[in-house]
């Protein structure tokens, strides 16, 4: 890809100096795709592909896409260096009917490069979860697990989610998604109104320690993204991002929106690096 715009002015270089670049080991952005067609997917990759790391075809939506179209779409995503996987609900629907090998090999055959292992709706005993992770790895897939439940009335504690995340990483998962659903309310680390439960975040971060960078926090709302960026920095893993909001999120991460530019401006002013009243010399 060509160099990003504005680099010659130093504006983007300044605010992006800490941001990781692809292939990213930290600070991933996972988009939730509820039905983009080939043209829209291609446009999204062309416009924002360098800022997308994980592409989830949400819920069971990929089951309704004609196979040739799905395969072509997955080829485009993979060619852009983006990890593609079907939603965890499709995995859960399949696992109650088939052996995991049937599902994993079909996922691989279609062209997905990863799989999401979750029990947001069903119950998956610890030993079965471990064996499913092994099954996915044997199929040559990158494993992304998810912790948490989709039913607001059946939420595990933050400590339970943290322990499950730690166990999943020990058993071979590359990433762990913290449930947030597409609503961002009443699940995971969000209360019924969508506000971040900071004590829950701290509990999970405390258990995971340095491995917190392997977490992808589902945070569909801007205020949730802001809170997590302020807590973990620009390279926090964020998921369930609307594809049309990827560039807006990247601007948020790197200080090109009010919520994250103001702390930068305040810091520069306090250090004397920026003086609001200073008159710049005219360029010749």
C-alpha positions in Angstrom: 0.0 0.0 0.0 1.0 3.6 -0.5 2.2 5.7 2.4 -0.7 7.2 4.3 -1.7 10.8 3.7 -0.5 13.8 5.7 2.8 12.1 6.6 4.8 14.9 5.0 3.4 17.3 7.6 4.4 15.2 10.5 0.8 15.4 11.9 0.1 11.7 11.6 3.6 10.7 12.6 3.3 12.5 15.9 0.0 11.0 17.0 0.7 7.6 15.6 4.2 7.1 17.0 3.0 4.4 19.4 0.5 2.6 17.1 1.5 -0.9 15.9 1.4 -1.7 12.2 0.3 -4.9 10.4 0.9 -7.7 11.1 -0.1 -6.6 14.6 0.6 -8.7 17.7 -1.2 -6.1 19.8 -3.9 -3.5 19.2 -6.0 -5.6 16.8 -9.3 -4.3 15.4 -11.9 -6.9 14.7 -14.8 -6.0 12.5 -18.3 -7.6 12.7 -19.7 -8.2 9.2 -23.4 -8.8 9.1 -23.7 -9.1 5.4 -21.3 -7.1 3.2 -21.3 -8.0 -0.4 -18.2 -8.5 -2.6 -18.1 -4.9 -3.8 -18.6 -3.4 -0.3 -16.0 -5.8 1.1 -13.5 -4.9 -1.5 -14.1 -1.2 -1.0 -13.6 -1.6 2.7 -10.4 -3.5 2.3 -9.1 -0.8 -0.2 -10.1 2.0 2.2 -9.3 0.6 5.6 -7.7 -2.8 5.2 -4.4 -1.9 6.9 -6.4 -1.1 10.0 -8.4 -4.3 10.1 -6.9 -7.5 11.7 -9.8 -9.8 12.3 -12.9 -10.1 10.1 -15.8 -11.9 11.8 -18.7 -13.0 9.6 -21.1 -12.6 12.5 -23.5 -15.1 14.1 -24.4 -17.7 11.4 -24.6 -15.3 8.5 -22.0 -17.1 6.4 -24.3 -20.1 6.2 -26.7 -18.1 3.9 -24.1 -16.8 1.4 -23.7 -18.8 -1.8 -20.5 -20.8 -1.5 -18.7 -19.3 -4.6 -19.4 -15.8 -3.3 -18.3 -16.7 0.2 -15.1 -18.3 -1.0 -14.3 -15.3 -3.2 -14.9 -12.9 -0.3 -12.7 -14.9 2.0 -9.9 -15.0 -0.6 -10.0 -11.1 -0.7 -9.9 -10.9 3.0 -7.1 -13.4 3.4 -5.1 -11.8 0.5 -5.2 -8.5 2.5 -3.5 -10.2 5.5 -6.7 -10.3 7.6 -7.7 -13.2 9.8 -11.2 -14.4 8.8 -13.6 -16.5 10.9 -17.3 -17.3 11.2 -19.2 -16.2 14.3 -19.2 -18.3 17.4 -22.9 -18.9 17.3 -22.4 -20.9 14.0 -19.8 -23.0 15.8 -22.2 -23.6 18.7 -25.0 -24.6 16.4 -22.7 -27.0 14.5 -21.1 -28.6 17.6 -24.4 -29.8 19.0 -25.0 -31.7 15.8 -21.6 -32.9 14.6 -18.2 -33.9 15.7 -15.9 -30.9 15.8 -13.7 -32.3 12.9 -16.7 -32.0 10.5 -17.1 -28.3 11.3 -13.4 -27.4 11.4 -12.6 -29.1 8.1 -15.5 -27.4 6.4 -14.5 -24.0 7.8 -11.0 -24.7 6.4 -12.3 -25.9 3.0 -14.4 -22.7 2.6 -11.3 -20.5 3.0 -11.6 -19.3 6.6 -8.2 -18.9 8.3 -9.5 -19.0 11.9 -12.3 -20.2 14.0 -14.1 -18.8 17.0 -14.7 -21.2 19.8 -17.4 -20.0 22.3 -20.1 -21.2 24.6 -22.1 -18.0 24.8 -25.4 -19.9 24.3 -24.6 -23.6 25.0 -22.7 -25.2 27.8 -19.3 -26.6 26.8 -17.5 -28.5 29.6 -13.8 -27.6 30.2 -12.5 -30.9 28.8 -14.7 -30.6 25.6 -13.6 -27.0 25.2 -9.9 -28.1 25.3 -10.5 -30.9 22.8 -12.3 -28.5 20.4 -9.3 -26.1 20.6 -7.1 -29.1 19.7 -9.4 -30.0 16.9 -9.2 -26.6 15.4 -5.4 -26.4 15.7 -5.2 -29.9 14.0 -7.3 -28.5 11.1 -4.7 -25.7 10.6 -6.9 -22.9 11.9 -6.0 -20.0 14.2 -8.1 -20.3 17.3 -10.0 -17.3 18.7 -12.0 -18.1 21.8 -14.7 -16.1 23.5 -15.4 -15.8 27.2 -18.8 -14.7 28.6 -22.4 -15.4 28.0 -24.9 -13.8 25.7 -27.8 -13.9 28.1 -27.7 -10.9 30.5 -29.2 -13.1 33.2 -26.5 -15.7 33.0 -23.3 -13.6 33.2 -20.1 -15.2 34.7 -18.1 -13.1 37.0 -15.1 -11.1 35.8 -12.8 -13.5 37.7 -14.4 -16.5 35.9 -14.0 -14.9 32.5 -10.4 -14.1 33.3 -9.6 -17.6 34.4 -11.2 -19.0 31.3 -9.3 -16.6 29.1 -6.0 -17.6 30.8 -6.8 -21.3 30.3 -7.7 -20.9 26.7 -4.4 -19.1 26.0 -2.5 -21.9 27.8 -4.3 -24.5 25.6 -3.4 -22.9 22.3 -5.8 -20.0 21.6 -4.1 -17.0 19.9 -6.7 -14.5 20.9 -9.5 -14.3 23.5 -12.6 -12.2 22.8 -14.4 -10.7 25.8 -18.1 -10.9 25.1 -19.9 -7.6 24.4 -22.4 -8.6 21.8 -23.4 -6.1 19.1 -25.4 -4.1 21.6 -22.6 -3.6 24.2 -25.1 -3.7 27.1 -25.7 -6.0 29.9 -22.9 -8.5 29.1 -19.2 -8.9 29.6 -17.8 -5.8 31.3 -20.8 -3.6 30.5 -23.8 -2.9 32.7 -27.3 -2.8 31.4 -26.9 0.8 30.1 -23.7 0.0 28.4 -21.4 1.7 30.9 -18.0 0.1 31.4 -17.6 -1.8 34.7 -14.1 -0.6 35.5 -13.7 -3.0 38.4 -14.5 -6.0 36.1 -11.9 -4.7 33.6 -9.3 -4.4 36.3 -10.1 -7.9 37.6 -9.6 -9.4 34.1 -6.4 -7.3 33.4 -5.0 -8.3 36.8 -5.4 -12.0 36.1 -4.1 -11.8 32.6 -1.2 -9.5 33.3 1.0 -9.0 30.3 -1.2 -11.4 28.3 -4.0 -8.8 28.3 -2.7 -7.8 24.9 -4.1 -11.1 23.6 -7.6 -9.9 24.6 -10.1 -8.4 22.1 -12.7 -6.5 24.0 -16.0 -6.4 22.1 -16.9 -2.7 22.3 -19.3 -1.5 19.7 -19.9 1.9 21.2 -17.5 4.9 21.0 -17.7 5.7 24.7 -16.7 2.1 25.5 -13.8 2.3 23.0 -12.6 5.6 24.6 -12.7 4.1 28.1 -10.6 1.0 27.0 -8.1 3.2 25.0 -7.6 5.4 28.1 -7.1 2.3 30.2 -4.8 0.2 28.0 -3.5 2.7 25.4 -3.7 2.9 21.7 -2.8 -0.7 21.2 -5.8 -2.3 23.0 -7.6 -5.0 21.1 -11.1 -3.9 20.2 -13.9 -5.9 18.5 -17.4 -5.8 17.1 -16.5 -2.7 15.2 -18.9 -1.8 12.4 -16.8 -1.9 9.2 -17.8 1.6 8.2 -16.4 2.8 11.6 -12.9 1.4 11.2 -11.3 4.7 10.2 -13.2 6.5 12.9 -11.8 4.0 15.5 -8.3 4.5 14.1 -8.7 8.2 14.5 -9.9 7.7 18.0 -7.0 5.4 18.8 -4.4 7.9 17.6 -5.6 11.2 18.9 -7.4 12.5 15.9 -10.7 12.9 17.6 -11.7 15.1 20.5 -11.8 12.4 23.1 -8.2 11.4 22.6 -6.7 14.6 21.1 -7.5 16.7 24.1 -5.2 14.8 26.5 -2.4 15.0 23.9 -2.9 18.8 23.5 -3.0 19.3 27.3 0.2 17.3 27.7 2.0 19.2 25.0 0.8 22.5 26.5 1.9 21.6 30.0 5.4 20.6 28.8 5.8 23.8 26.8 6.0 21.9 23.5 2.9 23.7 22.3 2.1 27.3 23.2 -1.3 28.5 22.0 -0.2 32.1 21.7 3.0 31.4 19.8 3.0 32.8 16.2 4.6 30.5 13.7 7.1 31.8 11.2 5.7 32.1 7.7 7.0 29.5 5.3 9.0 30.7 2.3 
